[in-house]
Amino acid sequence: MRIATSIVIPTLESPTLGDTLAAVEAEIAMRDDVEIIVAGRDLARFRSGHDDARYVETERPVFPGAARNHGAARARGRRLLFTDSDCLPRSGWLARMEAALDRRAPVVGGGVAFGEEGYWSRADNVALLHEYVSRRPAGFRPYLASLNFGIQRSLFERAGGFDASLRSAEDLDLTVRLARDGARLYFEPEATVTHRPRRTGVGDLWRHHFTYGVNSARVRQRHADVFLPPPFLASRAAMLVLSPAIALATTARIFLGERAVIDDWPTAPAVFLAKMAWCLSVALHD
């Protein structure tokens, strides 16, 4: 049977990989035209018991974008779907992603739901993924997130895949490049995954968003014509001084302007801290 869809899951010794594989396998059911590829490092064999998944190991630990590229290079499907090893695809995810890729656009991002994680993990989700929650409307977007992402394989190869040098924000870079080259990016909220990050305290949250800020700053500099900052933020000094005000305004916009995460308002103080980390990292970025 010819493979129609390849599902690529990057991992770096993720203890939740088995749960992700079980959810993906439930989506595939009896189909034999879909393959699962686990790419990266799983020396602890968290994939055990899921023998239908093909494991393609990297020579050394790599960033998620590099692991996705490694898996995609060995995929056989004409469609590539990506989800992360801390995600659980919900019922209907596979069919909805495939339908959107075939009928809507060659690049598709799915919706994100939050699990029953603790306070800091939930705040991390709100701060980073509020634009992609499954309660938002479907439609075309300027960029998409890689934790729930689909693309026609031919287009992925022409674009050169993810930037393997980026620790994070590699999805921002890829989807901006795709849009610049004329591809339409579609958000399909009903193709949902539940995201379960492991943030156990304020330090985890701060480090994650500081790192993301550094990498997103690199991407924004690379695509300065797309992410043109307002003149008053052109200098690092201005960004540094104004960081608290920017973080506060961004947090207020998330909860008051977008409404999709209004039920998560108790996380607002932590979301503010996450946005402060992002602002400071951008201001201090070399």
C-alpha positions in Angstrom: 0.0 0.0 0.0 1.3 3.4 -0.9 1.8 5.7 2.0 -0.5 8.8 1.8 0.4 10.5 5.1 3.5 10.5 7.3 3.1 11.6 10.9 6.5 12.8 12.3 7.0 13.2 16.1 10.2 14.7 17.3 11.5 13.6 20.7 14.4 14.1 23.0 14.0 11.5 25.7 10.4 12.6 26.3 8.6 10.5 29.0 5.2 11.3 27.5 6.1 9.9 24.1 4.2 6.7 24.7 0.9 8.6 25.4 1.4 10.6 22.2 1.9 7.4 20.2 -1.1 5.7 21.7 -3.3 8.8 20.7 -1.9 8.8 17.2 -2.4 5.1 16.8 -6.0 5.5 17.8 -6.4 8.0 15.0 -4.9 5.7 12.4 -6.9 2.7 13.5 -7.0 0.1 10.7 -5.5 2.3 7.9 -2.4 1.0 6.2 -1.6 4.2 4.2 -0.4 6.2 7.2 3.0 5.8 8.9 4.4 7.1 12.2 7.9 8.3 12.5 9.6 9.1 15.8 12.7 11.2 15.2 15.4 12.2 17.5 16.7 10.5 20.7 14.8 7.9 22.6 17.5 5.8 24.3 15.2 5.2 27.3 12.7 3.5 24.9 9.7 5.5 25.9 8.3 4.2 22.5 8.2 0.6 23.8 5.0 -1.1 23.1 4.4 0.9 19.9 6.2 -1.2 17.4 4.3 0.2 14.4 6.2 3.5 14.9 9.4 3.8 12.9 12.3 5.2 15.0 14.9 7.2 13.2 17.6 8.2 15.6 19.8 11.3 15.3 23.5 10.9 15.9 23.4 13.4 18.8 20.7 15.4 20.6 19.3 18.1 18.3 16.7 20.8 18.4 13.1 19.9 17.5 13.3 21.5 14.0 16.3 19.4 13.2 14.6 16.2 14.5 11.5 17.0 12.3 13.7 17.4 9.3 15.4 14.1 10.0 12.1 12.4 10.2 10.6 14.1 7.2 13.7 13.1 5.1 12.7 9.4 5.7 9.0 9.9 5.3 7.2 8.3 2.4 3.8 10.1 2.4 2.8 13.0 0.2 1.4 14.7 3.2 3.5 15.4 6.3 1.9 15.9 9.7 3.9 17.0 12.7 2.9 16.9 16.4 5.0 17.0 19.5 5.8 14.3 22.1 3.9 16.2 24.7 0.7 16.4 22.6 -2.3 14.2 22.4 -4.3 14.3 19.1 -8.0 14.3 19.8 -10.6 12.2 17.9 -10.9 13.2 14.3 -7.5 15.0 14.2 -6.0 13.0 11.4 -9.0 13.1 9.1 -9.5 16.8 9.6 -5.8 17.7 8.9 -5.8 15.6 5.8 -9.1 17.2 4.5 -7.8 20.7 5.2 -4.5 20.0 3.3 -6.4 18.6 0.3 -9.2 21.1 0.2 -8.1 24.3 1.9 -4.4 25.0 1.6 -1.1 23.2 1.2 -0.1 24.3 4.8 -2.4 23.8 7.7 -2.1 24.4 11.5 -4.5 22.7 13.9 -6.1 23.9 17.1 -4.6 23.5 20.6 -6.5 22.5 23.8 -5.0 22.7 27.3 -5.0 19.6 29.5 -5.3 19.3 33.2 -1.8 20.4 33.8 -0.7 22.5 36.8 -0.6 26.3 37.1 2.8 27.0 35.5 2.2 24.6 32.6 -1.2 26.2 31.9 0.3 29.7 32.1 3.0 28.6 29.7 0.3 27.3 27.3 -1.7 30.6 27.5 1.4 32.8 27.0 2.7 30.9 24.0 -0.3 29.4 22.3 -3.2 31.7 22.9 -3.4 32.4 19.1 -4.0 28.8 18.3 -6.6 27.6 20.9 -9.3 25.5 19.4 -12.0 28.0 20.3 -10.7 30.5 17.7 -12.3 30.7 14.2 -10.9 28.9 11.2 -9.2 30.9 8.5 -6.0 32.0 6.9 -3.1 33.0 9.1 0.3 34.8 8.6 2.1 32.0 10.5 1.4 28.7 12.3 2.7 26.6 15.1 4.6 23.3 14.6 3.2 21.3 17.5 0.1 20.7 15.3 1.2 21.3 11.7 0.6 19.8 8.2 2.2 20.5 4.9 2.4 18.9 1.5 5.7 17.1 1.3 6.8 18.6 -2.0 6.3 22.1 -0.6 8.2 21.2 2.6 11.1 20.0 0.6 11.2 23.1 -1.7 11.2 25.3 1.4 14.2 23.4 2.8 12.3 22.4 6.0 12.8 23.9 9.4 15.9 25.9 10.3 17.9 23.3 12.3 19.9 25.9 14.1 17.0 27.4 15.9 16.2 26.1 19.4 12.7 27.4 19.1 10.6 29.8 16.9 11.6 27.5 14.0 7.9 27.3 13.1 7.6 31.0 12.9 10.6 31.1 10.5 9.3 28.3 8.3 5.8 29.6 7.9 6.8 33.1 7.2 9.2 31.8 4.5 6.3 29.7 3.1 3.9 32.7 3.1 6.6 34.9 1.5 6.9 32.4 -1.3 3.1 32.5 -2.0 1.8 29.6 0.1 -1.5 30.1 1.9 -1.5 29.0 5.6 -4.8 27.8 7.0 -5.8 27.4 10.6 -8.2 24.4 11.2 -9.2 24.6 14.9 -11.2 21.4 14.9 -8.1 19.4 14.2 -7.1 19.6 17.8 -4.3 18.3 20.0 -4.1 18.6 23.7 -0.7 20.2 24.7 0.8 19.1 28.0 4.0 21.0 28.7 6.0 20.2 31.9 6.6 23.5 33.7 6.8 23.0 37.4 7.7 26.5 38.6 8.4 30.1 37.8 12.0 29.2 36.8 10.8 26.8 34.1 8.4 29.3 32.7 11.0 32.1 32.7 13.7 30.1 31.0 11.3 28.8 28.4 10.1 32.2 27.4 13.5 33.9 27.6 14.9 31.2 25.3 11.9 31.6 22.9 12.5 35.4 22.9 16.1 35.0 21.9 15.2 32.8 19.0 12.1 34.7 17.9 14.3 37.9 17.9 16.6 36.1 15.4 13.7 35.2 13.2 12.2 38.7 13.4 15.6 40.2 12.4 15.8 37.8 9.5 12.3 38.8 8.3 12.4 42.5 9.4 10.1 43.6 6.6 7.4 41.3 8.0 8.0 42.0 11.7 8.7 45.7 11.4 8.7 47.1 15.0 7.3 50.5 15.8 9.9 53.3 15.7 9.9 53.7 19.5 11.1 50.1 19.9 13.9 50.4 17.3 16.6 50.5 20.0 17.4 47.9 22.6 17.5 50.5 25.3 13.9 51.5 24.6 12.9 47.9 24.6 14.6 47.3 27.9 13.0 50.4 29.6 9.6 49.7 28.2 9.6 45.9 28.8 7.2 46.1 31.8 4.7 48.2 29.9 4.9 46.0 26.8 4.4 42.8 28.9 1.5 44.4 30.7 -0.2 45.5 27.5 0.4 42.2 25.9 -1.1 40.3 28.8 -4.1 42.6 28.8 -4.6 42.1 25.1 -4.5 38.3 25.5 -7.2 38.2 28.2 -9.4 41.2 27.3 -9.0 41.6 23.6 -8.9 38.0 22.3 -11.4 36.5 24.7 -10.5 32.9 23.7 -8.6 32.3 26.9 -10.6 34.5 29.2 -11.4 31.4 31.4 -7.7 31.2 32.1 -7.5 34.6 33.7 -6.0 33.3 37.0 -2.8 32.7 35.1 -2.5 36.4 34.2 0.3 37.1 36.7 2.4 34.2 35.3 1.6 35.2 31.7 2.9 38.7 32.5 6.1 37.1 33.8 6.5 35.1 30.7 6.0 38.2 28.5 8.6 40.0 30.7 11.1 37.2 30.0 10.4 37.5 26.3 10.8 41.3 26.2 14.0 41.2 28.2 15.5 38.5 26.0 14.7 40.5 22.9 16.2 43.6 24.4 19.4 41.8 25.5 19.7 39.7 22.3 23.0 39.9 20.4 
